[in-house]
């Protein structure tokens, strides 16, 4: 394979994709962000990102951010290997300056609350902002279910890429797919973007349930029933949101699968367990220093949006938005931002059929 891919940013998932790309013989060039200079220096010296469990494959070229524009010519596509915390920066400093004929695929998962209370995924927001400046670009996206470490270790993983041009999707698939990484394609861009963004918020719930069982006063460790009850409530709320934005059934299922993998092995699991044990958000963040936690911004965005839309009496195809139908996201917001105890309002998780 003769394709060339440029990766900008050394986020964990962007870094993980180096391994299947390299296995397929893709030429890979990595540029750090302005905040990655020390990590890039380490990569140049040792071929290793200190955030990862193993060195990068041989043959990768590493570059500081100021050289990124020199890497773009000749790239078959660009991967934005950043987290949602760098999404605004990536738009202004990178996306706006890449020629539109070179596709860009992102791994960023996050939500942005608009002034009217509606939500946008970061790719949706990027496309809108670029269109306002006369740039006609559609962003491609890679979504779960999958965690970076398992991709690095060669665990069987089924992932999905979304976008409008089937030829571009096929080219990206050919570069990424191996005997261990199995890549699906979808035109349900909205569904995929929302599915992988909102699960970062809801994965906190089952993880908190585990942490509650670690408390000294707990009568017994939190068992599978309790974790499943919270998972079920998370699934109900996620399906409501995904149906409202028009996600197709495959992407709804993918969101639930991504919820599972994040609860079982993602960074959010460690964070949620600490919250369940009784630590505050700031205490838990300190304990996990250096780990990017997308769940915090995801919870805030979902709660803020639902609250605004509910206050306006906003109508969807499924009725008015009602915060009472989202007791888990309301609880998670209270734990993170209002100092509430992590014990769940269990009575709100049951329901009656009409």
N, C-alpha and C positions, 0 to 999 in steps of 0.2 A: 504494500500500500504506500502511495507516494504523497498522501495528504499531509498538510501542515496545519497545526492548531496552535493558537496563542492563548494562553490562560493568564488572565489578569487578576491578581489577588490570590492569597495563600490560605483561604478558608479551608476547612477540613474536607468538605465534599468536593470542592474544586480540585484540591490536591489528590483526593482519592481517585478521581477520574484519570489521573496520569497513568495509573497502573493498567487499566484495560486499553487505553489509547496506545501505550508503549507496547503492550503485548501484540497489538495489531500492526506494529511497525510505523505508526504515525509519528511524524517529526513534531516534537513538542518544544515550545518556547514559553517560559514562565516569567512574567514581570510582576513584581510585588507592588502593593500600594505604597504611598508615602509612609505608612505605618509599619511596613514590613521590611525596612532596610536591614535590620539586624538579622532577621530570619533569612533574607536573601543572601547576606554575607555568609551565614552558616551553610546554606545550600551550596554556594560556590565553593566553600572550603571542604565540605564533607559529603555533599550530595544528599543531605538529610534535612527535612523539615522537623525541628524538634517537637512539633505537635503530633507527629506521626510515630507509629510503633516500629517502622522499618524505613531504610533509606529508599529514596526514589530509584527507579530503574536507571541504568546507565544511558547516556546519550542525550539527557535533557540539558537545555541551555537556560541559564538563570540570569535575570537582568533586573536592575533597579528601575523604579517607576519612571524616572526621567527619560528612560530609553524606550518606553513602551510604543511610541508612535513609529519607531524604526522597525518594529517587529510585525506590524500589521500588513504591509505589502506582501503578497504571496501567501497569506493565511487563507485557508479554505473556510474556516470559521473561527470565531473568538468565543471563549468561555469566560463569563464573569464569575470568578470564584470568590465571591464576597458574601457577607451576611447582610441581613436587612439593615443593620446599623450603618452600613456604608452605601445604602441604596441611593440616597440623594447625591452623595459625592460621586458615585459611579456614573450617574446620569450626566452630571454637569461636566465632569473632568474626562470622561472616557466615551460614553455612548454618543454624545453630541458630535464627536470628532472622528468616528469610524465611518469610512465610506459605506453607503447604504447597500452596495452590492456585496459586501462581506457580511454573512449572517452572524448574529450574536445569539448565543444560548446562555441563559442564566440558570444558576442553581439557587438563587435567592428566594426565600420563602417568608413572606410577610404581608401585612395589610396596612393600609393607610386610610384614615377617616377623613372623608371630604367634608366641606363646610355644611352641606345639607344633611349630614349624618350617614350618607351612603358610604360603602366601602369600595376601595380599589385595591387590587393587588399591585405590587410594585411594577411588574411588566405593563399592566394597564395604565398606570400613572406615567411611566416612561413614555409609552407610545403617545399619550395625549399631549404631554409636554413637548415632545419632539414635533408632533404635528403642528402645534402652535407656532413653531419656528420653521415650518415648511419642510420638515424632514419626514419622509414617508418610510418608516421602518416598522416591521412587525418583529416582535421579540419571540425567540424560541425558548422553551423551558424544559428542564428535566425535573421529574418528580418521582416520589417513592413508589412503593414502600421499600426503604432501604436505608441503612446507616452506613456511614463512610468506612468505618473500621472493617465491616464485613466485606465490602467491595475490595478494600486493600488486601484482605486475607484470602480473597478468592472464593468466598462463600457464594453459593447460588443465589442470585438476586434478580428479581424481575422489576424493571423500572420502566418509565414511560417518558417519551418526549412529545411535546405538543407544538403545533405551529400550522401555518396556512399552506405553505408550499410543500407538496408531497415529495418533490425531488430533493429539497433541502433536508427534510426529515429523513429520507432514505440515506443520504450522504452522511448525516450525523450518526444514524443507526449503524451504518457500515463501519464507521470509525470506532464506535464504542462497544459494539456487541462482541462477546467472546463466548467460549463454551461455558462460562460461569456467570456472565452478565447478560441477561436476556432483555432485549429492548423492544417495547411496544411503541406504536405511533398512534396519535389521536389528533383530530381536528378540534376536539372539545377543549379549546385553549382556556376558556373561563373556568370550566369544571376542574381541570387539573390544577390551575393556579390557586383556586380557593381551597381545594381538597388538601393540598400539601401545606397551606398556610394556617388554616384553622386548627389542624390537628396538633400544632405546637402548643396551643392554649389548652386544649382538652386533655392532652396526655398528662398534664399535671395531676388530674383527678385521681386515676388509679394509683399513681406513684405516691400521692399523699396518703391514700388508704394503706399502703404498705408501711409508711412511716408512722401512722397512728398506732399500729400494732407494736411498734418498738418502744412506745412510752412505758415508763416504769409502772404507771398506774393502770396500764391496759390489762384487762381481765385475761386476754389471750392474744397471741399474734393475729393480726388481721389476716383472715383466710381468703380463699379463692372466692367465696360467695360475696364478700364485701367488695373486693376488687372488681368482680364482674358486675356488681350492681352499679358502681360508679362508671365503669366502662359502658354499660348499657345506657346510662343517662347521657354520657358524652356522645354516644352514637346517635341517640334521639335528637339532641340539639344540633349536632353536625349535619344530620340529614335535613333538618328544617332549613338550615342556612343554605346548604348546597342546592336544595330544590328551589329555594327562592331566587338564587342567582342563575337557575336554569341548567345546572350541571346534569349531564347524562348519567345513566345508571352505572356505567363502568367507572366513571370518576368518583361517584359516591362510594362505590365499593373500594376503590383505591384509597380514598381518604380514610376509610375504616381500617384498611390493611396498614396504612402508614401510621395510624393511631396505635395499632398493636405494636409495630416494630419500635416506635418511639418510647412506648411504655416499657417494653422489654429491655431495650438496650441503648436508648438515646441519652443525651446529656440531661434532658428534662427529667428523666427518671431519678437521677441522683439529686437534683434540685427539689423535686417533689417529695422525696423521702425525707429530706432534711426539714422541709416545711411541716410534714406530718409529725415529725418527732418533736416539733414545738419551736423551731428556730424561726425568726422573722426573715423577711425577704433579704434584708441587708446582711444579716448574720449568715444566711445560706449562701449568698453571693460571695461573701468573704471566704467562706470555707471552700468554695469552688473557684477561687481566684484564677483568672485566665481562661475560663470556659465561657464561650458566647452562649447566651440564653435567649433564644428567640421567643420562648414561651412568655416572657414578661411583657414584651411589646404586643404580642398577639392577644393576650388576655385584655390588656388595656384597650386595644383597638376594637375588639368585639364588644366589650362592655359599653364603651363610649358610643359606638354606632347603634347598638340595640336600644340604649337608653334614649338617645336623641330621636330615633325613629318611633319608639313607643310613645314618647311625649308628644310627638306630632300627630299620632294616630295614623301612621303610615300604613297603607293597604298593600298587601301582596296578593298573589293568586290564591294564597292559603288563609287569607284573613288578615286582620290587623296585627302588627307587630306588638307583642306583649312580653315585657321583661319577665313576667311570672312563668313563662314557658321556657325560660333559660335559667333555672335555679343553680345549675352547676357553674355557669360562667359568672353569675352574680356572686356566688360563694368564693370562687377563685379570686375575683377582683377584691373582695373584702379581705381575704387572707393576705394578698400581696400589698395592697395599698391602703387598707384601713386598719391593719393590725388585728384582725379578727382571728380567733382560734381556728385551727384547721379542721376540727370535727365537723362532719357533714350534716346538713339539714336533711336527714334521711327521709323524713316524712314527705318531703317535696319530690322525692324521686319515684313515688308510686303514682299510678294513674287509674282512672276509670274509663272504660270503653263506653261511648255513647250509643 
